Amino acid sequence: MNGQTDPPRLALLISGLGLGGVQRTMLTLAGGLADRGLAVDLLVPDDRGPFRDQVPANVRLVNLSRWWLRLPVIRTRKRRKALLMAPAVAAYLRRERPDALLSASHYVNLGALWGRDLAGTGTRLVISQRTQLSVAITNSKLPVLHRRPLLAWLTRRYYPRADAIVAVSDGVADDLAAVARLPRERVQTVYNPTDVNYIVRRAAEPAPHPWLEDGGPPVIVAVGRLAAQKDFTTLLRAFAHVLERRPARLLILGEGGLRPTLEAQVAELGLGAVVAMPGYAENPFSALARADLYVMSSRYEGLPGALIQALACGCRVVSTDCPSGPAEILDHGRFGRLVPVGDAPALAEAMLAALETPPDPQRQRERAAQFSVPRAVDAYLDLLLGDEAVNFRQTAG
């Protein structure tokens, strides 16, 4: 360890401080670890971004930026930046000598593995898979001819070198073990931490849209990037079916490249008066707390944080049974209806049924509490500190 009186130092490596579920959950985890008395460094290849002001005060932000990471062909490409930051990671490990390093997402994991090898420090390294590796391989944009086989080969070649491997859901763990050809027992599931107390505080803030307070028809809320993964095209078709049976309004909070396509679909379906897409909401919790229903229409996920956040806000929920996470979060339908991916009629029926079901906010909040920060922090302490975790807990009291 660092010394008899110094607390263990942990480093968490992420792709940056841009908007995203990985960033939000890793910031929550970093704060939770620091609150336990650990010295925590958050490593990023660029310290700019919307989430910079959300870095906990007791966490040290370390900018790994180097001249090559600022080149135009690299700085805007998250994948390339993650793979090419290995020398900067190595320099940090040699200089700071943390007790352990935790990395998040497959490209960052590879950068961490290569950085640890370059450093030659033997730093304990825990890598975490945040989404389905098989889907990531399909969507790979590595700038080489055979990019999909290459990403699969890289994970098979280097992932086994990690001291521990984490997945954020059992579904992600199963997929990772199969694709990376790892023994399933090598991959441990640790659910992402959700700061329920923070969500409840922010939920009391003013609503981000007037529909949520005007006493009109029910408001259905969806949250996420306007991207193919979230499949808002199916949600819009399903919502059109809902309107055939009852009045309602749909509020989609998020921004992304598919905005023109979705706006054209709204116009084509004649939904302009009852669908609003006001953009990214810094505080979606105030909307979820006032919504009549939260709907997640994703094609794939890892462990969808917005679904847990909706439960924490006491909201009724409907979700696609996509790989991976929704079935685990909702306990296979006990806490919200699950429907097949891409099935607009089934999604519409589930939405209609949910709107007719009496809400039970306390039950939903109790379910969200199963994904608490203390549980995640305890699990990561064991993985990062190994046998020393027991000594640290005893010393910390």
PEBELJO-V598610 format. One line per field, one symbol per residue. psi: psi as a letter, one per 40 degrees, with the letter a starting at -180 (. if undefined). burial: I if it has 9 or more other ideal C-beta (glycine too) atoms within 8 Angstrom, else O. A space follows every 50 residues. Layout:
# PEBELJO-V598610
psi: ???
burial: ???
This chain:
# PEBELJO-V598610
psi: ieideiiihihhhieafihidddddddddddddddeeihhhhhieheiid edeehidehhhhhehiddeeideddehddddddeedddddddddddfidi hhihiddddddddddddddfefhhhhihheihddddddeifhfidgdddd dddddddddeeidihiieiddddddddddefihdeehihhiihhgddddd dddeiiiehddeeeeaiihhhihiigiddefeddddddddddeediiiih hhhiiieeddddddddddefedeehhgeahhdgedddddeidhhhheidi acghddddddddeeiiihiifihidddddeffedeiihiihegddddddd dddddehhigddddddddeefiddddddddddddebdeddddddde.
burial: OIOOOIOIIIIIIIIIIIOOIIIIIIIIIIIIIIOIOIIIIIIIIIIOIO IIOOIIOOIOIIOIIIOOIOOOOIIOOIIIIIIIIIIIIIIIIIOOIIII IIIIIIIIIIIIIIIIIIIOOOIIIIIIIIIIIIIIIOOIOOOOOOIIOI IIOIIIOIIOOIOOIIIIIIIIIIIIIOIIOIOOOOIIIIIIIIIIOOII OIIOOOIIIOIIOOOOOIIIIIIIOIIOIIIIIIIIIIIIIIIOOOOIII IIIIOOOIIOOIIOIIIOIOIOOIIIIOOOIOIIIIIIIIIOIIIIIIII IIIIIIIIIIIIIIIIIIIIIIIIIIIIIIIOIOIIIIIOIOIIOIIIII IIIIIOOOOOOOOIIOIIIOIIIOIIIOIIIIIIIOOIIOOIOOOOO
